[in-house]
Amino acid sequence: MISQLCPAFVLLVLLSILTGLVYPYVVTGIAEAVFPRQASGSLIEKDGKVIGSALIGQNFADPKYFYGRPSATTTPDPKDPTKSVPAPYNAANSSGSNLGPTSKALMDRITGDVEKLRGDAKDARVPVDLATSSASGLDPDITPAGALFQVARVAKARGMNEAAVRQLVESRIEGRFLGVFGEPRVNVLLLNFALDGAAGKDGRGSRP
């Protein structure tokens, strides 16, 4: 019995050390040396303070900023832990809504969002990514069409030249990885960060 347990115990200890300590430390060390910014979470700083990560979206509600995709993440209700309440971009609870195309709640939410995004342009076609949430609820990016759709609203809210805001959006468009993988995209936090910097030059900037 002991002769059978000893090899199994030794193997368990060795594998635990190898996969639980050695491997993570080696991979982390290599990542910190080769890709220090990405290994630290792709954090974005402003005035010496961390304002977010380029990998996780944030909930922008002020019309002076570009909006990201809707987020269906939730958090426990502080008044009743057995229930949950909406908490957009809650990185501790990445999830989708799990609502199907026949869900009235989903249709009502999309209809409301579309009407809000259209504003005075009632016949405008709203890009699909601005009205639908993702499976993670944490998407940091929107499509170029989704960003350009919001140019008029942002420019009006800030009193900026619409052409200047459009040019800023176009300068922030990222192409496909290696020219093949993924789709062109715009990082919302980085765009709003750049927007504050551009607006700040003429005194119209504000903090995200």
Secondary structure, DSSP 8 states (H G I E B T S, - for coil): -HHHHHHHHHHHHHHHHIIIIIHHHHHHHHHHHH-HHHHTT-EEEETTEEEEETTB-----STTS--------EEEETTEEEEEEE-TT-GGG-------TT-HHHHHHHHHHHHHHHTT-TT----GGGT---SSS---EE-HHHHHHTHHHHHHHHT--HHHHHHHHHHTEE--BTTTBS--EEEHHHHHHHHHHHHHTTT-----
